[in-house]
Amino acid sequence: AAEEHGYSATRHQREVGAGYFDEVAQAVTGGDSSLAALAGSTEAQQFARG
């Protein structure tokens, strides 16, 4: 409901491009980066769409 009024904290990592930087880190490390923002994290569910 708050998102309808401009609240965007629930989408913060997506807004700041965390996914892009995760992809870069994975490419640079050959897929062995432990710094991914969401993959396998306990917060992944709260940032999921839907």
Buried (B, 14 or more C-beta within 10 A) or exposed (E): EEEEEEEEEBEEBBEEEBBEBBEEBBEEEEEEBEEBBBEEEEEEEEBEEE
